[in-house]
Amino acid sequence: MKAVSLASIISDYRAHKMAEELTSDWGSVVFYRYPAFVLTWAVAPLGVTPNQLTMAGALLVPLIALAAWLLPVGWAMAVITVLALAFNVLDCADGSLARATGRSSLLGRYLDFAVDVLYRNTAYAAYGLIADRIWPGAAIPWLTVGLCCGLLVTYARLNRVYAEKLFPPRQAASGPVRRSAFDRVFSILSGIDTLLPLVALIAWAAGLLWVAMIWFLFYTLGDALVELAGNLQRAREIDDTTPRA
């Protein structure tokens, strides 16, 4: 496999992807993209495929669950943090590798979606399980809170995906499309999403993992409500401007 230069990987990202991610996934831009570029540059000459990187990330997900369940709490948080950060780097690198090698595929896009949803559900549940181990006997088990977070983040993601399929692309006669307040709020919320392992680690180190769990619950609920409200507004706008038979 022909080597790909690191400069070309970064240049391609800046030209075709960076502007979009700065408005929807700024956490990845700040923390994960550049390590992912180095990984892409290192594995491209080895013939590693984008789907193999995606599946490598998938293999980390059950390890996150096992660490939360079996390891002492201190070790569990350290291991989960390393695994979660590695997952996010791999999640960024598979797309970079696909673009750099011209190996984008529908299978790859589907795998990326499926593994990403699995990771988020597992991570929220893992942090809830660790919180339960630190503070057993809570009125509402923290694992339940983590599972609710996973349900909400999945609900928001499915709404987002279905809306992209249902609604026509936004177009403007001239100039950029004006973004709604819902779009702006979503951009901020979405960008925080990939910072989940860092937020959890800092909260745990400060003895405030339970506060982080409450934040995760409100964050995922906010993400779901913003997505729902934005899609309802967009559907109403389309209905109001569509000629009726």
Buried (B, 14 or more C-beta within 10 A) or exposed (E): EEEBEBEEBBEBBEEEBEEEBBBBBBBBBEBBBBBBBBBBBEBBEEEBBBBBBBBBBBEBBEBBBBBBEEBEBEEBBBBBBBBBBBBBBBBBBBBBBBBBBEEEEEEBBEBBEEBBBBBBBBBBBBBBBBBBBBEEEBEEBBBEBBBBBBBBBBBBBEBBEEBEEEEEEEEEEEEEEEEBEBBEBBBEBBBBBBBBBBBBBBBBEEEEBBEBBEBBBEBBBBBBBBBBBBBEBBEEEEEEEEEEE
